[in-house]
Amino acid sequence: MSYNNNQFFDYTKEKQDDILCVDMKSFYASVECVARGLDPLNTLLVVMSGADSPGGLALAASPRAKKELGISNVSRRFEIPHHPDLLIVPPRMNLYIEKNIKINELFKEYVADEDILVYSIDETFVRISASKKLFRMGAYEFAQQLKRDIYHEMGLYCTIGIGDNMLLSKLALDNEAKNNPDMIAEWRYQDVSKTVWRIPKLTDFWGINKAMEKRLNQLGIYSIYDLAHYDFFHIRHPLGLIGQQLVAHAWGIDRANINETYKPVSKSIGNSQILKKDYTKINEIKIVIREVAEQVATRLRAKSFQTECVALSIGYSKYSESTGFRRQIKIDATDSSKELVMHCLQLFDTHYNGEAVRSAAVSYSKLVGNQAIQLNLFEEASTTLNDRLLDQTIDVIRKRFGFDAIVHASSLLEGATAIERSHLVGGHAGGMDGLT
């Protein structure tokens, strides 16, 4: 072990902002309650995808449903206890997106666009450093005002963490605000020893999952206090820069700027499909791979890219001996659906071991801008050009009339999922069905 009880981070040299981390309480479930004229805090309601199947997944549960029935966001349909007052409703992603936009428009009545960072559909960071002077409110008063506005305009409840940076506001939200009567908590640099270091579990800390917890335990780190006092320089050898970042985070230090947009070093385009049942028939598995590969190819062309690397990931059933495989292959640059499907099926035929399949994912990387068509010496030039024209024609028709305006005959066979998925938003139902 390598502890340094004397290491010190100078907070006077760190930027001090006023950041609010606003989290909509049980967002999907609350929206559904309000749409039905019900109180979000006192209604038993769960939003469930695929409720007609025992494997249906709960996406959100009202606070009362969580407390009284023990329903979580990973509960399956067969795990939901029977209760005469429990409402089980399908997701409506378009409605949730609409509400999210309205909430963020409300924030813009108080702060500039560059002071807002939408972290997820139900969580937003808001910098109020300049605006609190304009509105003559302290950070806590500002949080109370936003809570009132959201409730009065939309009938929704929220919890808010306040901090000197995004990290501290997020930690305050997750570890205190959600348990406070007024659902607001404020954590500042000077409070770190009384707040951050007393977070009960490593996995309650932003950025530490089970795998990282295990690695930290191997270094003799079992608490956030231990992490804060592990030598900043020695931790780089076993954990690299991420280890040093975690030590700094344990002191409440986060130098990320709310208005800096993350730009990935390497681009890729992909999609995945978790199947509703285990697939054992090869022809049905190949139908799904074809559909996903073509869907991603359509997105590739829409962004005017071609790919030089195709990757296929197959996840096996939880009852299988192995977890699955991920393989990739380098190819000549192309955006042809026909070629990309061929490469995906080739990867499948080469590496599939016959076990039941529960998920499939396709991604295209090493992207390059559209370039001249690469003709194939083993194929007539007219065939290549006709395939390209066909892809473009299908893209235009689907964009104008919807995906299922033109589909492969295989998408009508048992096991196909493309038509059903084409009506989903974010992987879930987006329509207005289910409102009673």
N, C-alpha and C positions, 0 to 999 in steps of 0.2 A: 504494500500500500504506500501511496505517496501523497500525504496530506500536507497542506500549507495553511496553518491557522492564521498566518499573518498576511496572506495575500489580500490585496485591497484594490478595489475599483473606485476611481474618483468620480463620483456622481456629478460634481461641479463641472466636469468636462463633457458630460453627456447632454444631449439635447433633451429639453423637458417640454413636452407638449401636453395638451389636454385632449386625450383620446377617449371616446366612448365606444365600447363594444356592445352593440344592441342585438339581442337575440330574441326572436319572436317565440313566445312560449307555445310549445307543441303546435307549430305553425299550421301544418296541413289539417290536423284535427280541429284546431280552433277556427280555421276558415270554414270548415264544413259545419261546425256548430253554429256560427254566426249566420251562414247561409240558410240555416233551418230555424233561425230565431231562437236558438238555445244558448245558454250561458256556457262558455268554453271551460270554465273552472268546475262546474257542477254537473256536467253531462258525461255519461258513459258512452264514449264513441271511439271507434278505431277505424282508421283508413287502411284498407287492405287491398293489395293487388292479387288478383286470382283467387278471390274468396270462394269461388265455386269448386276449388281444388283443395284437398287436405294439405298440400304444400304451399298454399297461398301465404304471402308474406305481409306482415303488418309494417306499414311505412310510418305510421304515426299513431299515437294514442293520446287521448285527452288526459290531463293531470289526474282526474279522478279514476280513469280506467287504469292508469299506471299504478296508482296507490292502492286501490281496492282489489283489482283483479290481477295485478302483477304483469300486465301486458307491456312488452318492450318493443322497440323498433326492429327487433329481429325475431319476434314471435311468429310461429307458423299457425296456419288455420286450425290444425288439430290440437294446438296447445291453448287455444282461446277458451276459457271456461264459459259455460252457459250462464247467461244472466238475462232475465226478462226485459231489463231496461237497456241492455247494451245494443247500440247501433253499430252495424258493420257496413261501411260505405266504400264504394270504389274511388280510387284517386282521380282527380281532375286537374292535371298538371297545368293546363292553360289557365285555369282559374287562379292557381297559386302564383303563377308567373305574373298574372295581371295584378294581384294584390301586392306582390313584391315590388312591382314598378311603382304602384301608388305610394307605398311606404317610403321608397327612396326619393320620390318626388316631394314628399312631405319634408324629408331632411333638407332638400334643396331650398326650402323656404327659409332656412336658417344658415346654411353654409354653402360655400362655392362647390362646384362639381369636383374640383381637385382635392377637396377635403373629405371625399366619400370613397370608401373602398368596399365594394360588395364582395364579401368573403364567401357567402353561399346564399342559397335562395331564402334562408331564414336568419342570416347573420350579416351584419354590416358594421364596419368601422367608420366612425365619424370624428373628424378633428374639429374641435370647437375653440381652439386657441384664440383665433381672431374674432370669432362671432360672439364669444361670451362677453367681450368688451362692448361690442355693438349693442347687444341686448341687455347689458348690465346684469348679467347673471353669473354666479359661480358655476363650477362644473357640476356640482350636485344638483343645483337648481335647474340647470340646463337639462340634466337627465330626467328630472321630475317633469319638466315641461314637455319633453318629447314623449314620455310615457302617457301623459294626459292627452296629448294631441292624437296619438295613435289609437288610444282607446275611444275617444270621442268621435273620431272620424271613421273608424273601422270596427270598433267593438272588440279589438284584439289586445291581448296583454303581452308585455315584453319584460325581459330582465336586462339590466345594463351594468356593465363593468366600466369603471373609470380608472385611468392610469396615466403615467407620464409617457408611455409609449404603447404600441399595440400589444406587445407581450403582456405587460402588467394589466392592461384593461381586460385582455382575454382571460388571464389567470384569475382576476377578481371576479369576472363573470362566472367562470366554471366552478370556482371553489368557494365562493361566498354569496354572491348576489342571488343565486338560485335558491338559497336557503334563508335569505333575509325576508322579513315581513313586507318591506317595501320593494323588494326585488332589485335593489341597487347596492353596489359595493364599490369602494374606492381604495385602490392600492397605489402607494407612491414609493419612490426610492427609499425614503427614510423609514418605511414600514417593512422592508424586505425581511428583516430578521424575525418579525412577528407575523408575517403573512406567508411569503414564498417559502421560507425554510420550514414552515410548519405544515405544508401540504402533506397529507398522510401517506400517500403512495406515489412512487416514481411515475406510474402510469397515469396519474392524475395531472401530470405536468405536460404542458404543450410540447409535442415533438418526441415524447418517449413512449414507444409501444412495447409490447411484451418481449420482442426480440432484443431491443435496445436495453430494456430492464435487465435481461439475463446477462448481457455483456457488461453492464455496469456492476452487477452483483459480483461478477468474476474479478472485478477490480476492488472489491470490498466496499462498494457504494450501494447503500440500501435506503437512503433517504435524500431529499433535496438538500438538507444540511450537509450531508456527506459530500454530495456533488459540488456544492459551493466551495467546500474547503479542500477538495482534491486539487493538487498542484496543476495550475493552468498549463504549464509548459510540459510537464511529464505526461499528461493525458493525451497529448498529440500522438505519441508513439503507438499506443494500442488502438485509439479511436480516430486519429486523424483530425482534420479541421472541425468535423462535426462534434468531436469531444470538447474542443476548446469553446465552440459555440454554446454547448450545453452548460459548461461552467459559467460562462458569461450570463446566460439566461437564468441560471440559478441565483445570480446577483441582481436579476431584474433588468439586465441590460439588453436592449434590442435596438439596433441602429437602422432597421428597415424604415423606409420613408413611405408614408401612406399614398403618395402620388406617383411612385415609381412603378411602372408596369413591368412585370416579369417577362423577359424574352428568352424562350428556351434556346439552348445552344444548337440542338438538333431537332428538326421537325419530323413528324411522322403523322400519318392519318390512319385511323383504325376504328374498329368496332367489335363488340363482343356480344354473344348471345348465351344467356343461361337458359337451358331448356326446362320445360315444365315436368319432364320425366326423363328417365334414363333411356337413351337411344342405343339399341343393340343391332339394328339392321343397317348394314353398310350403305345401302342406297338412300335411306333416310338421312343418315349422317352427311352424306355427300350433297344432298339437296340443301341442307342448312349451310354447309361450307360454301357452296356455289352462291347462295343468296347473300350471305355476308360479304363474300369477296366482290360480288357485283355492286352491292350497296356502297362499299368503300371505294370501288373504282369510280362510281358516279361522283362521289365527293371529291375524288382526286381530280377528275376532269373539271368539276365546277370551280376548283381553285387554280386551274390552269397549270397543274403539275403533272410530271411523269415520275415513276418510281424506278429505282435501281435495286431495290431489296424488298423481298416479300417474306413475311413471317406468318406462321400458322401456330396457334396455341390450341391444344385440345385438353380439356379437363375431364378426367374420368369420374365415374360414380364414386360416392363416398364408401361404397361397399367393395370397390376394386382394390387390388393389392398395391397398385401404383397410383400416383396422383395425376399422371398425364404427361404431356411433352410440349415443348416449344422449340420449333426449328425454323430456320430461315435460309433463304437462297438468294445469291446475287444474280441479277438478270440484266439484260440490255434495257435501257430506259424505255418505258412504255406506259400508256394509260388505257390499253385495250382490255376490256372486260374478258374477252375470250382468252387472251394470253394469261391474265392474272388468275382467272379461275383454274386454268390448266396447271399453273405453278402451285397453287394451293392444294389441288387434288393430288399432284405429284408428291408433295410433302406428306400429305396424309397417307397415301399408299405406301410410302417408304418407311414411315415411322409408326404407323398404327399397329397395335399388338392384339386387337380383337376385343378389348374390354369395353364395358358399357360407357357411353359418353354422356356427360351432363352439361358441358359448355364448349363453345367454339369461339375463337377470336382470330381476326385477320388484321394485320397492320402492314402498311407500306411506308418504307423509310428511304433515306438517301434520295430525297426529292430534288428534282431539277425542273427548271421551267420548261414549258412546252417547246419542243424543238421539231426539226424536220422529221417526217415519218421514217422509221427504220424499216426498210424493205427486207424481206426474208428470201434468201436464195432458194429455199425449198418450198416456196409458196408463190403463186402468181401475184404480181403487183396489183392486179385488179381485185383479187380476193382481199388483200390487206386494206386497200382503199375502201372497199365495200363494207368491211367490218367496222372501219372507223366511222363511216357515214351512218351505219346502223346504230352504233353507240350514241352518236350525236343526236340522231332522230329520236331514239328512245328517251334520251335525257330531256329533250324539248317537250315531248308529249307528257312525260311524267311531271315535269315542272309546271305545265299548264293545267293538266287535268287530274293530277294525283298519281301516286305510285301504281295503284291497281288498275289504271287505265290501260296498261299493257304489261303483261307478265308472262314468264315462261310457263309452259304447260306443267312443268315439274312443280311449280309453286302451288298447284291445285291438288297435288298428291298428298297422301297422309304423311305427316312428319314435317311438312313445309311450315315455315313461320313468317315469311316475308310479308305477306298480305296483312296479317294481324299486326305485325310490328310497325307497318307503315302508318298505322293510325295512332301510334303511341307518341308521347312527348317525354323525353328523358327516360324512356324505357317503361313508361306507365301510361294509363289512359289519360287522354287530355280533354275529353269532351265534357258535356254537361249532364251526362246520364247519372242516375243515382240520386237526384234531388227529389225528395218526397215531401 
